[in-house]
Amino acid sequence: MSTVSLGKLARQLSLETAPTVAAASSALWHLQNGGSVSGIDAVDAWAYATGNGVSVGVFDDGNKHATAVTGIIGAKPSAAAPIGVAYNAAITNFTVIGIANAAIAPVLANAAKFDVTNNSWGWDATLYINRLSSAWTPFFAAIENAAETGRGGLGTTQLVAAGNSRAAGSDANLSNFSNDRHVITVGAVTSEGKVAYYSNPGASLLVSAPSSGGNRSITTTDLAGSAGYSATDVTDTFGGTSAATPQVTGVVALMLEANAHLGWRDVRTILAMTAEQPTGIATITNAGTHWNGGGMKFSNDTGYGVVDARAAVRLAETWTAQNTSWNEVNIDVSAKGTQTLSASRSISYTFNVSQAISLESAEITLSGNHSRVGDLKIQLVSPNGTVSTLLDQKGGSTAFSGFTFSSNAFLGEGGTGQWTLKVSEGAGAATGTFTGATLSLHGADTTDDTFVFTDAYAGLAGRNVLQSTSGHGAINAAASTGNDVIDLHAGAWSTIAGKAVQISGDSLFTTAIAGDGHVKLIGNDAANLLVAGHGNGSFYGAGGNDIFVSGSGSNYMDGGTGINTLVESGLMGQYSLARGTGSSWTLKGGDGKVDTFVDVQRIHFDDHVLALDIDANAGGAFRLYGAALNRAPDVQGLSYWVDQLDKGQSLKAVAENFMISVEFTSRFGENLDSKTFVANLYDYAFNRTADAGGLQYWSQALDTHAMDQADLLIQFSNSAENASRLESSADAASRLYAAAFDRAPDANGLYYWMNQIHQGRTVDSVADFFMQSAEFKGRYGENLGNGAFVSELYQNVMHRDGDASGIAYWTNALDSHALDRADVLVQFSNSAEYLGRHVDTSYGLILA
């Protein structure tokens, strides 16, 4: 797992309210899933994301074609119109179709301003768009710049249509626009899941989406009247790869809302891993090992298959890598030698790669001349034996004089070893002379060891043993919808998508990520990361310091041994926490979800970390401050020392560090005799003079070396008397924050006021100070009558309307001066109703 924070991961596992789409709606068949049509399942993805906050640039004709494309991406829900895949995305249009080629690059330079761009256009001419020609340098510079600098360096995701000239013998690999690795090239299938008759094939395809060519076309927005495709502002006849591509663009927008930290290369990988090949499509299986227990299935007709919006969004939510242009691994190996190709003599070049790489794409730049590119069959063979056909006698009579071909078929393979390029031609073909070739491999380093599972695993034979010896193996089944059971123990069997899979006996897996069924995750004795999905589940740690990331469902977590952390989305004040028996707790969110857990010591909210182990590490460090320094801790110091204890430092070692601090020695003095040291401890820890018996007992213990001063400091620190003084002041300050401001305290503020109370300031005095603050007046208003003040208290403290008798009682108490407003605020903050609603320091300590 990488640098994306666990708090952000928890926030990504949230739900949205989506529009209702009738299952029988023929106009929206492409957005649905299942049945007799081949849709992208955007309808289910809308529970997680709708494109909110994502910017889309549409580069098109600025007319009816652009109108139709834009509607597929982002048409707003309406009874009278179709719905876009990412209907809450912000869309901007640019005109590139119909303008001079030289003018396109400056327009395309705007791509870097957007999160994702759509290009449902291109050139039909074979080999016309050739990056080896300097005339196209500005064009490709714009594409590369968007990948490098868009989205603050994460990269703009750029979608390009594969083209509609299949019947004329075209191939997406015959244009460097549709085979550039910085773009995602999209093919089309019909409503019956067949390859559309017009959709250009090619090894440069990544995924496909449904479109015309079968019994149905795509319904989208239109220009009304003669300016559009139909008489109204809706057309049901749109199609081609022009209609398939914006569907994938919309899916990318959903993914980027779900996880704004994805790099452009991550988007490509997620789309490929979650796509599904239609039935009957001929595929090759590459030599990868991390997709559904084995290699990925690729076709020059569909890429990795039809996009699955729900699965892509779910995997995106849990994706923690950031693969961008800046950390891309690029390897170039050249092979020289003049060779003559003829019908009776094929040629080949070999390339030896020694650098490790996890492959995403491969390119071949072939140098030489041939009078007819349509005669050529060009294949690239990986060291693992995977054969990708870069060109198969496509392109007609256009002459060849050097070109770059690409393939996405090797995703997930390792690139080390000998690669082979094979070029051949059929009977009656012209001869050609080739002078060499360069193999360019692109991908990531090999440190990631995540095994991704989808529902497709159920239909794949074999693939039932996982091996990871990296020390950080991960199983990500977020895209799965089954009732999965994942056990991280070496040798254990798990069930994903209804099919068994075993972890090899020599493996160490540390992470498991759940799908959306009723799941069960079981950790091992390492420090595990167990991530919930959108269903309900149960999660079991064992040894090690485990982390549980809660999802949108209700879950049970058992931490086992170690210092274990539960990560929740939202603010601490949005939850209520109740202690059960022993070490069990129940945490309720405002959205109705309930997490029950046992042996969990930390809860990580968006605004605070709450430490529940007040009788262990957190409490030990907390109490040392009172005993040693006669004050509440500062949040940075407390967090630091708790972290040291969590990492294995003993409480005595921490106490010894306190005792050599300047603050301690300035209070206690240096080289004190035993009685003076004990007397000072009574004063600072208990705020009282030592009783004679206690003074004698503890002094003698020091003098006889039964214990040293650090041991005694810990004894006083952990005493009930010291703990009670500190905890009561913390509880009072925490409750006042929530009652007065309807929020959890900021940690520095909490410990400041806790210290004030600890050192003798009354709670009423603190309440009165709070009530004079600008924050309080901004929430309650100024110059309120007593009745209005009480009504506001009910709303802000209890989150409900006051009952008539309660309002009357408290108003009368104020009117008669039996209580002042600070008294009433304090009483509300101490009420049983309020305490049942809020998480506060009566349960634990705020560390951050």
N, C-alpha and C positions, 0 to 999 in steps of 0.2 A: 504494500500500500504506500501511497506517496504523501505529498505535503498538504493535500486538502484536509482541512481540520475536521475532526469528528463532529463538532457542533454543526458545521455546514452540512455534513452528511446527514445528520439527524433532521435538519430543516428541510433537506431535499425530499425526505420521506413524508411529505404532506399531501393532502388531498384538496381538490378543487371541486366546485359545483359546475357540472357540465349540462348542456342542453339535452333534452330528451329527443332521440331520433328513433322513429318507428322502424322496427326491424324489417318491415315490408316495403320501406321507401325505396322504390326503384331508382329515383333520381340520385340517391346517395349510396348506391350499391358499392362504389369504390371505397367508401369510408368505413365499411362494416367488415365483418369477419364471419367465416363459416357459411354453411349452406352451399348453394350451387354456384356462387360467384366468388371471384378472387379479389377480395378487398384488402385494405391495409390496416384495418382495425384501429382507425383513429378514434372511433366512438368510445372504445374502452380506454384509450390513452387520455382522453379529455378529463378523466377523473384525476389525473396527475398534473397535466399541463395543457394550456390552451394557446401558448405563444406569447403570453403577457410579458412585456418588457423586452421583446426581441425585435430587432430591426431587420427588415428584408429589403434588398434592392432587386428590382425586377428590370432586367435589361432586355428590351424587346422592340416592338414597332411603334409604341405609343398610340396604338389604335385598337382595333377589335381583337387582334391576337393577344395583345398585352392585357386587354380587359378580361378575356377568358382565362389567361394564365394567372392573373392577379386574383381572380375570384376563386380559383382552385386553392390558392395558398391561404387567402385570408378573408373570404366573404363572411360577413357578420351573420349570426343566426337570425333567420327571419322566416315567417310562414310562407312568404311569397318568393323566396329565393333559395339557392343552394347554400351550403355551409362550407367555408374553407377549412382546410386541415388545421391551420393555426389561426383561428378566427380572431384572436386578440393580438396578433402581431401587428407591428407598424410597418407599412409598405410604402416604398417610394419607387417611382417608375423613371426609367431612362430610355431614350430612343437610340438604338444602334442599327436596327434593320432599315435598310434603304439609304444609309449615309455612306460616304466614301470610306474605303478601307483605312486610309490614313487618319480619318477622324474618329475611328472606333476606339483606339487605344486611349486617347484623352478622356473619353466618356467612361471607358472601362476602369480607368484609374479611380473612379468613385467607389469601386467595390470595397476598397479598404475601409470605408466609412461604415460598413454594415456588418452585422453578425453573420448573415447568410445571403447569398445572391442566387438568382435564377437566370439561366441562359437557355431558353427554349428556341435556339436559333443556331445557325452554323453555315458552313459552305459544303456543297455537294461535290465540288471538284476534287478529284483524287490527288493526293499529295500536294494540294495547293497550299495548305497551311503547314509550312515547314519551318520549324524553329532554326534550322541550319541556314536559312535565308535571312540576311540582315534586315530585309524589308519588314520582317515580323518581330524584330527585337523589341520595339516599344510595346507591342501587343502582349508578348509573353512577360515582359517586365512588369506590366500592370497586374497580371495574374499572380506572379510570384510575390510582388509587393503586398498584395492583399493577404496572401497566406502568411507572410512574414510579419506584417505590421498591424493587420486588422485585429479588432477586439483587444487592443493593448498588448499585442504580441502573441496572443493565443491563436490568432489567425482567422480570417474570414473563410467560412465554408462555401465553396463555389460549386454550384450544380450546373451540369451541361447535358443537353439532350444528345442521345447517341445518333440521331438522324433517322430519316424515313425512306432510305433508298436501298433497302435490302434487295428488292426485286431486281434492281439494276446492277447488282453485284458489288454494292458498297460495303464498307467495313469501318467501324468506329476507329480502328487503328490506322486508318489512312489519312487522318487529320491530327495534327499535333494539338489542336484545340480540344478534341474529345479523347485524347490519350495522355494529356498532361497529368502528372501525378498530383498536382495541386488542386485538381478538380475532381468531382464525383460524376462519372458518366452514367446516365440512366437509360435503360432500355424499356420496352413496353411489352406487356402481355395482355391477352384478351380477358373478357369477363369470365370465360371458361377456363382460364389458366393456361392457355396455349401461347406460344410465341407469336406475337403480332406479325403478320405477313410483311409489314413494312419496316419493322424495327431493325436497325443495323446491328449485326453481331460484332463481336470483337473481344479480344483478351483484355481490352482496357475498360470494359464495362465493370461497374462495381455492384450495382443492384438494379432492380426493375420495379415498375409499378403498373397498375392496371390502366388500360386505355381502350381505344376503339379497336375494331377489327374483328370482333365477335358479334354477339347478339346485342350488345349495349355499347354506347359511347359515354362520354363524360358530360354531366350537366354542370354548367357554370354560368357566370355572369356574362352579359353580352351588351353590345351597343344596340339600342332599339332601332328597328326599321332597316332601311337598306344599307346603313353603315355597318351593321353587324352580320352575324351568321343566321339570325332568325328575325321574325317580325317583332319580338318582344325583347325585354332586357335580360332574358334567360334563354340559353341555348342548350339543347340536349344532344348536340351532334359534334361536339368538340372531341378531338382525338390526337393520335400520333404520339411520338415521344415528347412533343410539346405539351401534352396533357399529363403524361407520366411524370415528367421531371418536376413540375411544381408540387406534386404530391410529396415527393421526397424532400423538396425544399421545406414544405410545411412540417414534415416530420422532424427535420433538423431544427426548426424553430421550436417545436415542442421539447426536443432534447435539450436545447440551450436554455430554455426556461427552467427545466428540471435540474440542470446542472450548468451554471454559467461559467464553470472553471474548465470545461473541456477544451482541449486544443483541437485544431482542425484535423489532425491525424487521428485523434481519439474518435471524432465523429465518424470518420471513414470506417474505422475498425468496428465500432459499435453497430453501425448500419449493416455491415457485412455479417457480423456474428449473429445478429438477430433476424436476418432475412430468412425466408423459407422458400425452398425450391418447389415450384408447382409439380404435381404428379406427372410423370412421363418425360420430364426434361432430362436429356442425356448430360451427365456431369462427370468430371474427374474428381477424385479425392486426393487432396494434396497430403504432404507428409507432416503437417502440423500435429501437435499433440494436445493442445489446450482448448479445443472447441468440442464440447460434448464427448470428451474422452478420447479424441483422435483428431484427424485431419478435417479440413473444411471442404465442402462440395461446391465446385465452380463449374460454370458453363459459359461458353462464349456467346450464348444466346440470351442469358438472363443475369450474368454475373453470379453473385451469391444468392440470387433469388429475389422474390417480391418482398419489399420492405414490410416490416411488422411494427407499426407505430407504438403499440402498447409495450411490446417487448423491448424496443429500442429505448423508449423513455425510461422503463424500469431499469435497464442496464445502465443507462446514463446517470440515473439518480445515485447509483452506488459506485460509479467509476471514480477512482481516486487518482489515476495517472493524469499527467499533463504532457501530452506529446505534441510538440510544436515544431516549427521550422528551426528553432534555436537549439533543440536537443536531438534533432534528426541525425541518424547515423547514415552516412553516404559513402559508398565504396565504388570506385571505378577501376576496372581492370581491362586492359586493351590486349587484343591479339592482332598481330600483323601477318601479312602474307598474301600475295596475289594468287587468286584461284579462279579457274574458269568453270562456270556452271553450264551444263548442257542437259539435254533430256536423258542422256546415258550416264551422266556423272554429277552426283550431288557433291556439295562441299560442306565443310564444318570448321568451326573455330572453337577452341577450348580456353577456359579462363579458370585460373586457380585462385580461390579466395581463402585467405588465412584468418582474416579478422572476423570475430564473432558478431552476429547480427540476428535480430528477430525480424524477419522480412515483412514488409508491407507491400512493396511493389518492386518490379524489376524493369529495366529498360535496355534495349539493344539499339545502338546506333551503328547501322550497317553502311559501310562505304563501298562504292563501286558503281558500276553502270549496267543497266539492262534495258533493252528496248521496250519491254512490256511487263509492267509490274504484275499484271493479272496472271502471268505464268508462274509466279513464285509461291512456294509453300515454305514458310519460315517457322521453325519450331525452336523453342528454348527448353533445355532439359536441366533440371536442378540436380545438385549432388545426391539428392534423395530419390531421383528417378522420376519426379513429376514432370510431365510433358505439357507445355503450354504452347498452343498454336497461335503464333503472332499474326500470321496471315495465311490464308488458304485459297490461293488463286483468285483473289478479289482485286478489283480495281481496273479491270479492262486493259486497254491498250496504252495507258499512260506510261511514259518512259520513267525509269528509276535512275536517280543519280545520287543517292544518299538520303537516309531518312532515319528517324528515331521511332521505334516501335516500343510498346509497353505492355506489361501484363500485371494484372492483379491476382493471378491464380495462385501465387505462392504465399499468401498471407498466413503468418504463423510458423512458417518453416524456418529452420536455421540455414544460413547461407554459406557456411564453411564447406570447402571442398571444391571439386571440379565441376564447372558448368560447361555445357556444350550447346553451341548454336548450330542448327542444321538447316541448310537451304537446299531445296530440290525443286524440280519442275517436271511437268508431264510430257508425254509424247507430242512432237511437233512444235515444242516451244523454241523460242530463240535462245541463243547463247548469251551469257553475260560474264563480265569480269568483275571480281570483287577484291578489294585490297586490304580489308581488315574490318574489325568490329570492336566496339567498346561495350562492355557489360557494366551497367550502373545499377547498383542495389541500394534500396532505400528502406529504412526501418528504424527500429529502436535497439537499445542495448539489450542484453539478455538477462537483466536483473529481475524483471517482472516474472512472477511464477504463478499467475492466476489462471485457474481452469474455469472456463465459462460454460454454463449449461443452460439450455433452453428446452422448451417442450419437444423440440425435434429429437432429443435424445431417445425418446420412447420408441422411435422407429428405426433406430440405427443398430445394426448387429454388432456384437462384440463390444469393444471399447469399454470394458468393465473393470479395468485396473488403472488407478492413478498413481504416479510416482513423482515425488518431489523431494529432492535431497538438498535443496537450496537453504533450508532452514526457515523459509517464510512462505511456504506454499499456501495458496488460498483457493477456496471453492466459491465461485460466485454463481448462484442459481437465482438471481433476482428476476430474471426473465421467465422463470418457470411458474406455472400456475397450480402445480400439483401439491398434494399433502406430503411434502418432502421430509425425510429424516436424514440429517447429515451428521455423521460421527467422525470427528477428527483423529481418533486414536489410530495409530499404525495397525494395519491388519483388519480394521473394522469395516463392516459392510454398511453402506448407506442406500437410500432409495431416492432417486430424483426423477421426476416426470414418470413415476410408476415403474422405473427400471432400476435394478440393483447395480451398484458400483462399489468397488473395494479400494481402499487405500493400501498400497503395498507396505510390507512390514518394515522396509528401510526408509520410509518417508516421514517427514515432519511437516504437517500442515498446521498453520496457526490461525487461519481466518476462515470463517464460513458466513456467507451472505444468503439470507433466506428469500424465497419467492413469495407469492401472494396466497398460497394455500394455508392450511392449518399445519404449521411446520414445527419441527423439533430439531434443535441444534445442540450438539453435545461436544464440549471441548475436551482437550487433553491436559496434560500436566504442564504444558508451556503457557506462556502469556498469550491468551487468545483474544481475538476480536470477533464477536458474534453480532451480526447485524440483522435486525428484524425487517420484515417487509410490510405489506399492507394488509396481510391477514393476521389472525391471532396465532400465537405460538408459545412454545416453552423452550427455554434456553438454559443450558447447564454448563457452568464452568467446572474446573477441577482444581489442580494446583496452578500456581502462577497468578499474576495480577491481571485479571481478565477485564475486558471492556465490552459492555453490552450497549448497542445503539438501538434505541427504541424506534419503532415505526409508527404507522397510524392505527394499528390494531391494538388490542389489549393482550398483554403478554405476562408470562411468569418467568422470572429469572432466579436462578440459584447460583450464587457466585462460587461456592466451594471455599477452598482456602485462599489465602492471599489478600491483597488489597484490591478490591474490585470496584469498577466504576460503571454507573448507568448514565448514558448520554440521552438527554431529552431535548426536543425542540421547544422553543418558547421561553418566556420569562418565568422565573421562580414563583412570582406572585400569581401566576395563572394556574398553579397547582395547589392541591391540598394533600397533605401527607398524614397518614395515621400509622401508629406503631401497633403491630400485632404481638403475638407471643414470641418470646425468644428474640431472634434476630430478624424477624419478618416485618415487612412494611407494605403498605398499600398507598400508591400514588395515583391521584385522580386528576385528569386534565379537564379544562373547561369544555373540551369538545366531546366529552363523554368517555374517552379511553381510560382504561384502568390498568396500571402495571402493578403487579404484586411481585415482591422480591424478597429474598433471604440471603444473608451474608454478602450484602453489597455495602461498601463503606463510603462511596462518593456518589453524588448525583451532580452531573454537569448540565446546567441550564445555559441558555443563551447569555444570561447576564451574570450568573454566579456559579461557583462550585460549592456545594454543600457537603460537608464532611459529617457523616453520621457516627463515626467511631469516636464518640466523646469519652469512651472508656479505654481507648487505645491510642494510636499515634496522634491523631488530631487533638484529642483532649489533653494528651500528655504535653504536647508543645504549647497548647493554649494556656494551661495552668501554670507552666513554668514562668510565663510572663508575669503573672500575678505574684507568684512566690518570690521570684528573683528580682523583679524590677518594679513591683507594686503598681502595675498598670496593665491596661488591656493591650493586646498585641497590635502592632501595625500590620496591615494585611500582607504587605510584601514579606515582612519577616516571618509571619506565621506560615505563609505558603511555602517559604523556603525551608523552614525547619520541618514541617510536615513532610515535604518531599524528601528531605534527608532521611527521616525515619522510615518512610515508605521504601527507600532504597536500601535499607538494612542498617543504618547507623543506630546505635543504641541510645536510649533516652539518657543514660548516664553521660555518654559522649556529648550529647547536646547540652546537658546541664553544665558540663565542664567548659564548653564554649561560652555559655552565658556568664560563667563565673570569671572568665578572663576578659570580658568585655569592659570597655571604659565605663559604660553606664552602670554596670554592677559594682565595679570597684569604687566608683565615685559615691555610691550609695552606702555600701557596706564598709568601705575602707579596705586596706590591705593588711595582711599578716595579723588578723584579729585573733585574740584568744577565743577559746571555745565558747565561753559564756556570752561574750559580746556578740559572736556570730549567731548563736541561737536566739538571743534577745532580739536582734535585728530581724531574724526570720519571722518571729512572732509578730513583730510590728508591721512588716511589709506583707506577709502572707495573710495574717488574720486581722490586721488593723487593731491590735490590742497588745497590752503588756503581757509578757510571759507569766504564767502561774509558776509558783516556786517548784512544784513537783516536776512539771514539764521541763523547766529550765535545767533542773538537776539531772533529770533522766537523759536528756539529749546531749548535755555537755559531757556527761560521763561516757556516753557512747563514742563521742569524738575523741576524748582523752585516752580511752582504752583501745582506740583504733578498731572498735567493733564496726564502725562505718567511717567514711570520710565525709568531707563537707558536701561533695556532689551527691552522695547517697542521701544525706539529710535534706538537701534542697529538694530532691525528688519526693521524699517522704512528705514534706510539708506541701509540696506542689499538688500531690495526689490526694491530700486529705479532704475529707468531706467538707470541712469548714472553708478551706480555700476555694474548692470547686463551687460551693453554694454561693459564695460572694460574687464570683466571676459570672457564673451562669445566670443568676437572677438579674444582674445588671444588663447582660447581653439580651436576655429575653425581653426585658422591659423596653430597651431601646429598639429592638427589632419590631415589636408589636406597635410601638408608636409610629414608626415609619409607615407601616402598612395602613394603620388607621388614619393617620393625618394625610398621607400622600397617595394612598392606594397603590403602593409599589413596594418592592423589596428594597431594603437600604443599599446604598452603595457601600462597599466594604470599608472604605476609609471613614465615611460618615458614621457608620455603625460603631466602629471601634472608638471613634472620638467620643460619641455620646455615651457609649458603654463605660468608657474611662471616667467621664464626668460623674455618672451615677455611682460607679465603683468607688470614687473618691469622695462621695458624700452629697452630691447634688440630688435634689428630690426629683422623682419622676414627674410630679406636677410642674415643677420649674422647667423641665425639658419640654413638656407638652406646651407650656405657655410660650416658650421660645419658638417651637415649631409653628404655632398659630400666628406668630408675627411675621413669618417668612413670606416672601413673594410667592413661593410655590403654593403654600396653603391658601393664601388670599386669591390666587389665580384659580384655584379649584373650587373654593367655597364662596368666593365673592366677598365684598366688604360691606359693612354696615347692615348685616342681616339681622332681622329680628330673631328672638330666641326660638320661635316655632320654626321659622325657615331654616335656622342653623341646625336644629335637631333633624328636620327632614333631610337636609343635605348629608348629615352624618349617616343616616340610614342608607342613603344611596351610595356614599363613598366607602363606608366601612363594611356594611352588610350586603351591599349590592342588591337592595330591594327597597320597595316603598315601606315606610314605617307604618306599623299598625296604629290605629287611632289611640288606643290606650297607652301604648309606648310613647307616642309623640306627646300626649297630654302629660304623662308622668314626668318626662325629662324637661319639658317646657316649664312645667310648674316648679320643678326644682331650681331651674335657672331664674325664673321670675321672682321666686321667693328668696333668692340668694342662698338657698341651702347648699347649692353647688355653683361653682363658676364653670366656664366653658372648658377650661383645661381639665377640671375634675371629670366632666362628662366624657371628654375625649379619652381620658385614661380608662374610665370604666368601660366604655365601648371596646377599647383595645384589649381589655382583660376578659371580655364576655366569652362565655362558652360558644356562642354562635360564631363569633369572629374567629376564635381559636380553631374551630373545626374547618374553617375555610382556607387558612393560610399556612404555608410552610414558613416556619421561623426558627430562630436559634434554640428554641426549646428542644428541637430534634437534632440539631447539629450545629456546626460552625461554618461560617462563610469564609472560604479560602481565597476567593477572587471575585 
